[in-house]
Amino acid sequence: MILEIWGTEGTGKNYLALTAAEVRPPVTLFAFDGNEEVALKTFERIYPELFKQVTVLRFPEVYKSVLGGINKAKATRNFAWFGAEIDKAMTTKGTIIFDTGDQVWHLVRTVKLEGFAEGEEVAPKDHDQANSVMDGLLYNLQLGDILGIFLHKAEHPWEGGMKSGGYVQSKWVRAKTYKEFGYKMRLSVFLDKPNIFQPTEEQVKAARDRKLPLPKAVVTYRSYIYECKDNQELNDKPITNPTVKKILGMVYP
């Protein structure tokens, strides 16, 4: 099964991914952007036994400078490391989390597309080598009976336009998971930061005047299921961590 989790920074993508992975341990987390530490500490506190089955892997070298420059030699070494580690993870029959999936796609293009590292425009027809790598990854996830979780640091697939890594990868996942590779389910969820509505001074005063309990802040969420293949009635429904685990339980009872 494939789970895609979309959300801007701080919306809880890593924590939801780790919670979802409870149905399919052990867990391998490819942490490429370094923003997973808070989620890992929270997860360790709440699920201490399951946390022992989480392996965190990070790129051995930084290959993109703060100015956007790309060192292709370092990227190539990272790609070789990634290939070796993903092969090991594929044998676990557990969960593999890609944080983020966009960065996996960026690494593949850097290594496989001539001129990409130099900032040159690469035509869609010249993506064959990069596409074949991603096809192989998706196929092997299914072959190994792996729960694959792709995180995307964006509010929705179209943020940043059609050239964004998240958009391209989501389109690729949609095309391949059923038509070619026979996945049981693909679930896409969007996470949003909570909205906190504080009571107004008038509401507090009215409660005091009437000797009623003081009103509390109200927290609302706009996180929802974007698409649950083969269970369309879940589309657009609000999403919570228990809901995701329940849906995954259909595939991994």
C-alpha positions as CSV (number, residue, x, y, z in Angstrom):
1,M,0.0,0.0,0.0
2,I,1.0,3.6,-0.6
3,L,0.2,6.5,1.8
4,E,0.9,10.0,0.7
5,I,0.9,12.7,3.4
6,W,0.8,16.4,2.3
7,G,1.3,19.3,4.6
8,T,3.3,22.5,5.3
9,E,6.0,22.5,7.9
10,G,4.8,21.8,11.4
11,T,1.6,20.1,10.5
12,G,2.6,16.7,11.9
13,K,3.5,14.7,8.8
14,N,6.3,12.7,10.5
15,Y,4.2,11.9,13.6
16,L,1.2,10.7,11.5
17,A,3.6,8.6,9.4
18,L,5.1,7.0,12.4
19,T,1.7,6.4,14.0
20,A,0.4,4.8,10.8
21,A,3.5,2.6,10.7
22,E,2.3,0.9,13.9
23,V,0.3,-1.5,11.7
24,R,3.4,-2.6,9.8
25,P,6.7,-2.6,11.8
26,P,9.7,-2.5,11.6
27,V,10.0,1.0,10.3
28,T,12.8,2.6,8.2
29,L,12.7,6.4,8.0
30,F,14.8,8.0,5.3
31,A,15.1,11.5,6.9
32,F,16.4,13.8,4.3
33,D,15.5,17.3,5.6
34,G,16.3,17.0,9.3
35,N,12.9,18.1,10.6
36,E,11.9,14.8,12.1
37,E,13.5,15.1,15.6
38,V,10.4,16.5,17.4
39,A,8.2,13.8,16.0
40,L,10.7,11.1,16.9
41,K,10.9,12.3,20.6
42,T,7.1,12.4,20.9
43,F,6.8,9.0,19.3
44,E,9.4,7.5,21.6
45,R,7.5,8.9,24.7
46,I,4.1,7.6,23.6
47,Y,5.2,4.3,21.8
48,P,8.5,3.3,23.6
49,E,8.4,-0.3,22.5
50,L,7.5,0.4,18.8
51,F,10.2,3.1,18.8
52,K,12.8,0.4,19.3
53,Q,11.8,-0.9,15.8
54,V,12.4,2.5,14.1
55,T,15.6,2.9,12.1
56,V,16.4,6.5,11.0
57,L,18.7,7.0,8.0
58,R,20.1,10.3,6.7
59,F,22.0,11.4,3.6
60,P,25.7,10.9,4.3
61,E,26.5,14.2,2.5
62,V,24.8,17.5,1.8
63,Y,24.8,17.9,-2.0
64,K,22.7,21.1,-2.3
65,S,24.2,24.4,-1.1
66,V,22.1,27.1,0.6
67,L,22.4,29.1,-2.7
68,G,20.8,26.2,-4.6
69,G,24.0,24.9,-6.2
70,I,24.3,21.2,-6.7
71,N,27.4,19.0,-6.3
72,K,26.8,16.1,-8.6
73,A,29.7,14.0,-7.3
74,K,28.2,14.1,-3.8
75,A,24.7,13.5,-5.2
76,T,26.1,10.4,-6.9
77,R,27.6,9.0,-3.7
78,N,24.3,9.7,-1.9
79,F,22.4,7.9,-4.6
80,A,24.7,4.8,-4.3
81,W,24.2,4.9,-0.5
82,F,20.4,5.2,-0.9
83,G,20.3,2.3,-3.3
84,A,22.1,0.0,-0.9
85,E,20.0,1.1,2.1
86,I,16.7,0.8,0.3
87,D,17.6,-2.7,-0.8
88,K,18.1,-3.7,2.9
89,A,14.8,-2.0,3.9
90,M,12.9,-3.8,1.2
91,T,13.7,-7.1,3.0
92,T,11.9,-6.1,6.2
93,K,8.3,-6.5,5.1
94,G,7.6,-3.5,7.3
95,T,7.2,0.3,6.6
96,I,9.5,2.7,4.7
97,I,8.9,6.4,5.2
98,F,10.4,8.9,2.7
99,D,10.8,12.3,4.3
100,T,10.4,13.8,1.8
101,G,9.4,12.0,-1.3
102,D,10.2,15.2,-3.3
103,Q,13.8,15.0,-2.2
104,V,14.1,11.4,-3.4
105,W,12.8,12.5,-6.8
106,H,15.3,15.5,-6.8
107,L,18.2,13.1,-6.0
108,V,17.2,10.7,-8.8
109,R,17.0,13.5,-11.4
110,T,20.3,15.0,-10.2
111,V,22.1,11.8,-10.9
112,K,20.2,10.4,-13.9
113,L,19.3,13.5,-16.0
114,E,22.1,15.1,-18.0
115,G,22.3,18.8,-17.3
116,F,19.9,18.9,-14.4
117,A,22.6,19.5,-11.8
118,E,23.8,22.5,-13.9
119,G,20.3,24.0,-13.8
120,E,19.5,23.2,-17.5
121,E,15.9,22.6,-18.6
122,V,15.2,18.9,-19.1
123,A,12.4,18.0,-21.5
124,P,9.8,15.5,-20.2
125,K,10.8,13.0,-23.0
126,D,14.4,12.9,-21.6
127,H,13.2,11.7,-18.1
128,D,13.2,8.0,-19.1
129,Q,16.2,7.0,-16.9
130,A,14.8,8.9,-13.9
131,N,11.3,7.5,-14.4
132,S,12.7,3.9,-14.6
133,V,14.4,4.3,-11.2
134,M,11.1,5.6,-9.6
135,D,9.2,2.8,-11.3
136,G,11.6,0.3,-9.9
137,L,11.2,1.8,-6.4
138,L,7.4,1.6,-6.5
139,Y,7.4,-1.9,-8.0
140,N,9.8,-3.2,-5.3
141,L,7.7,-1.7,-2.5
142,Q,4.8,-3.7,-3.8
143,L,6.9,-6.8,-4.4
144,G,8.3,-6.7,-0.9
145,D,4.8,-6.2,0.7
146,I,6.0,-2.9,2.1
147,L,3.9,0.0,3.4
148,G,5.4,2.9,1.6
149,I,4.8,6.4,3.1
150,F,5.8,9.5,1.0
151,L,5.8,12.8,2.8
152,H,5.4,16.1,0.8
153,K,6.1,19.5,2.3
154,A,3.4,21.3,0.5
155,E,-0.2,22.2,1.2
156,H,-1.5,20.3,-1.8
157,P,-0.1,18.6,-4.9
158,W,-0.3,21.7,-7.1
159,E,1.6,24.1,-4.8
160,G,4.6,25.4,-6.7
161,G,3.1,24.5,-10.1
162,M,3.3,21.4,-12.3
163,K,7.1,21.3,-12.0
164,S,7.1,20.8,-8.2
165,G,8.6,17.5,-7.1
166,G,5.5,16.7,-5.1
167,Y,3.2,17.2,-8.1
168,V,5.3,15.1,-10.4
169,Q,5.7,12.3,-7.9
170,S,2.0,12.2,-7.0
171,K,1.1,12.0,-10.6
172,W,3.6,9.2,-11.1
173,V,2.3,7.3,-8.0
174,R,-1.3,7.6,-9.2
175,A,-0.5,6.3,-12.6
176,K,1.5,3.3,-11.4
177,T,-0.1,2.0,-8.2
178,Y,-3.1,0.3,-9.8
179,K,-2.7,0.2,-13.5
180,E,0.7,-1.5,-13.5
181,F,1.7,-2.7,-10.1
182,G,-1.5,-3.9,-8.5
183,Y,-1.5,-2.1,-5.2
184,K,-4.2,-2.9,-2.6
185,M,-4.8,0.7,-1.7
186,R,-3.5,4.3,-2.1
187,L,-4.4,6.8,0.5
188,S,-3.7,10.6,0.2
189,V,-4.2,12.9,3.2
190,F,-3.7,16.6,3.6
191,L,-2.7,18.0,7.0
192,D,-3.2,21.6,8.1
193,K,-2.1,23.5,11.2
194,P,-4.9,23.9,13.8
195,N,-6.9,27.1,14.1
196,I,-7.2,28.4,17.6
197,F,-10.1,30.6,18.4
198,Q,-9.8,32.4,21.7
199,P,-12.9,33.6,23.5
200,T,-13.6,37.3,23.2
201,E,-13.6,39.7,26.2
202,E,-17.4,40.0,25.8
203,Q,-17.8,36.3,26.0
204,V,-15.6,36.1,29.1
205,K,-17.5,39.0,30.8
206,A,-20.9,37.5,30.0
207,A,-19.9,34.2,31.5
208,R,-18.6,35.9,34.7
209,D,-21.7,38.0,35.0
210,R,-23.9,34.9,34.8
211,K,-21.5,32.9,37.0
212,L,-21.0,30.4,34.3
213,P,-17.8,28.4,33.5
214,L,-15.4,30.6,31.6
215,P,-15.3,29.8,27.8
216,K,-12.3,27.9,26.6
217,A,-10.3,28.3,23.4
218,V,-11.7,26.2,20.5
219,V,-9.3,24.3,18.3
220,T,-10.3,23.3,14.8
221,Y,-8.5,21.3,12.1
222,R,-8.8,21.2,8.3
223,S,-6.9,18.0,7.8
224,Y,-8.8,15.6,5.5
225,I,-8.6,12.6,3.3
226,Y,-8.0,13.7,-0.3
227,E,-8.4,10.3,-1.9
228,C,-8.8,6.8,-0.7
229,K,-8.8,4.5,-3.7
230,D,-11.4,1.7,-3.5
231,N,-13.2,3.5,-0.6
232,Q,-14.5,6.7,-2.3
233,E,-17.0,7.5,0.5
234,L,-14.0,8.5,2.7
235,N,-12.9,11.2,0.3
236,D,-13.0,14.7,1.9
237,K,-13.6,13.3,5.3
238,P,-11.8,14.8,8.3
239,I,-8.6,12.9,9.1
240,T,-7.2,11.9,12.5
241,N,-4.3,9.5,13.4
242,P,-6.7,6.8,14.6
243,T,-8.7,7.1,11.3
244,V,-5.5,6.5,9.3
245,K,-4.6,3.5,11.4
246,K,-8.1,2.1,11.0
247,I,-7.9,2.4,7.2
248,L,-4.5,0.8,7.1
249,G,-5.9,-2.0,9.3
250,M,-8.1,-3.0,6.3
251,V,-5.0,-3.8,4.3
252,Y,-2.8,-5.1,7.1
253,P,-5.2,-6.8,9.5
